[in-house]
Amino acid sequence: MSVLRTFRRRATRLAAGAGVTLIGGAGLLAATAPAAHADPNNMPTQQNAPGYSFQTLNNPADPTFNQLLGINDHGTIAGYFGSGQAGHPNKGYILPRPYTSYINENFPGSVQTQVTGLNNRGDTVGFWADANGNNFGFAVHHGVFTTIVDPATGAGTVNQLLGVNDHRIAVGFYTDGAGVNHGYVVNLRTHHFNEIVVPGGTNTVASGINEEGDVTGFSTNASGAVFGWVLHHGHFATFDFQGSANTTPLGINAEDEVVGAYVDAAGTTHGFTLTHPLGNMSWATVDDPNGVGGTTVNGVNNEGQLVGFYVDSAGNTDGFRAVRGGHSEENQATPNGFTSSSVTPGPRPPAESRPAPSSDAPSSDAPSSDMATTSTSMPSGNSQAPTSQSGTPQTGSSPSAPAPASSSTSGTSETSGNSQAPSPQSEAPQTGSAVSGTSPASSSPMASNSTSSNPNPFSGSNS
C-alpha cells in the first residue's frame, strides 16, 4: 500500500527491473546505467535474510502466462492472465484463499484488463485498454467500476493505477504526448490529483502506497539510470541495488518494507526486498527456485507475504506467492506444494535518522471537474479464456503487448471469501514444477540512500 497520510500501490504493471509495459502498446520506461546516489555515510554491512517458501499459482484458464501483482492482509491476491499477444489478451482476476478459485475482474467493454492492486476493504485498482490500445486507469468500489484519468494527460493515451490503500488513496502514472511518464497520487473519493516530482528524476512512476501514506516508485536520472525512491512526509529517500542497471520498487507495506526487481550486469531480473529504506537499509535478493528466466516481486502485505512472477525453463510466465520460513497450516492445506528456498542476503548500512513525521492529512478537495470518470456497475459474467497461443516473455521486463484483441470482455462480481475486502493479486494453483531455479544473484546489493527534503513534492496543477 503508500504519500500524504491517506495515500498508496500493474496490469502489465511495472515489470521487475525494466519498466512500464502498456496494454496494446509498446512503451517501456527504459532503465540503463548504474545508479548515482551513493552516500558515503550510509555504506552497507552484512545482514542475514530469512528464507521463503514458494507456491506457484496459475489460473487454469491460461497456465502459460500469469502475473500476480498485489496481496492484501487477508491474503487475497490480484493479477491477470494472458500475454497480451494477438489472440491472447490480458484478463484480470482476484484470487482469495485458499487459492483454488479465480474470480474474473475485467472492465466492462474493455479489450484487455489488468488488476494491479487492492486494499483490505474490497477496493481494487488497475487499468484497461480499448480497441485502439489506449490505457485507462480504473478503480472498483462496492462493485462499481470508475475510469480514472489524470486531466493533465493532455495528448497522452496512457493512464495506469498501480496501488491503493485503505483510505482509498491510489497511486499510478500517466504518459504525456511527448512520451514522458508522470507519477501521481489520487484521492478516489474527491478525484483530486497530485503529481509526484522527484528531485533529480524524470519519467517517474508511483507504484505503491501504504496505510501511512508512504509512497514508493522509480524515476530516471540524468545518466539514464532507473533508481528507486520512497516518499515519507515530504522527504524523498533514493536508492539503487549495487551494480544494477535498473532498480524498480513495485510495492510497500506498513513497515516500509519495499519490494520490486533489479536487473544484474548479465541482464537477468531478480526480485528484492528492502527493509528500512529511510535509514539502516537492508537488501535481499529473492529468486523463485523455478525462475530460470528471472523473478519479479510485485507485492507485499503487512505479514511480509510476497507475490510476483517468474519465467520458467519452458518460457512460461508463472505467478507465485512466497511466505517466510517453513510451511504454515494454511499453506499445507492448499493443493500446491511449497518449495523452500533462501534469499541472498544483502548488506546493511548503518542507521540513519528517519525524517520526522509530519501532519500530512488526506485531501478534502472537491472532485476535479475536468477528471474523466465513468461509473459502471460490475456485471456478473465471466470473461472468456484466451486462445492457447502463449506469449514469450522478455527477460528482465514485462512483455510488451501488441494491439489488443478485438473482442470485448465483461467484468465480474467482486471477490468473495473476505466479506469486507477482496484480496489482491494472485493466480490459480499449479502443481509443482520439476524445474530447478537459478541461484540467487552473486553481486552484493548496496543501497545509496540520499534523503532530500521537498516541502511541496506534489507540484501538479490539478488541484
LINGI-V354423 format. One record per residue. PSI is psi as a letter, one per 20 degrees, with the letter a starting at -180 (* if undefined). Layout:
BEGIN
PSI + PSI
END
This chain:
BEGIN
r + * + f + r + h + k + r + b + * + n + f + l + a + p + q + p + j + i + b + p + p + p + p + j + a + k + p + p + o + q + o + r + q + q + q + m + k + p + o + i + j + l + q + q + r + q + p + q + q + q + r + q + p + q + p + p + o + p + p + h + h + n + i + i + o + q + p + p + i + q + p + a + i + i + j + q + q + q + b + r + r + p + i + i + r + p + j + l + q + p + p + q + r + p + n + r + q + k + k + i + o + p + o + p + o + p + p + p + j + q + h + q + q + p + o + h + r + r + a + j + j + j + q + q + r + b + q + r + q + a + i + j + j + q + p + p + q + q + q + p + p + k + j + p + p + p + p + o + p + p + i + i + h + c + i + r + j + p + p + p + p + i + q + q + a + i + j + k + p + q + q + b + r + q + p + a + h + j + j + p + q + o + q + r + p + p + o + i + g + i + k + p + q + p + q + o + o + p + p + j + q + r + l + p + p + o + i + q + q + a + h + i + j + p + q + r + a + q + r + p + a + h + i + j + q + p + q + r + q + p + o + o + l + j + p + p + p + q + r + q + p + p + j + q + i + o + o + n + q + i + r + q + a + h + j + k + p + p + q + b + q + q + p + a + h + i + j + p + p + q + r + q + q + o + q + l + i + i + q + l + q + p + q + p + p + o + p + p + i + j + m + i + j + q + q + p + p + h + q + p + a + i + i + j + q + q + q + b + r + r + p + a + i + i + j + q + p + p + q + q + q + p + q + q + b + b + p + r + g + g + h + h + i + q + h + q + q + q + p + p + q + q + q + p + q + r + q + o + r + r + q + q + p + p + p + q + q + r + k + p + q + q + q + j + q + q + q + p + h + j + p + o + q + o + p + p + q + p + r + i + q + q + q + q + q + r + r + i + p + q + q + o + q + p + p + j + r + q + q + p + p + a + p + r + q + h + q + r + q + q + r + r + r + q + q + r + h + o + h + h + p + q + q + c + q + r + r + q + q + q + q + q + q + i + p + q + r + q + q + q + q + h + p + p + q + p + p + o + n + p + p + q + p + n + h + m + h + n + j + q + j + l + *
END
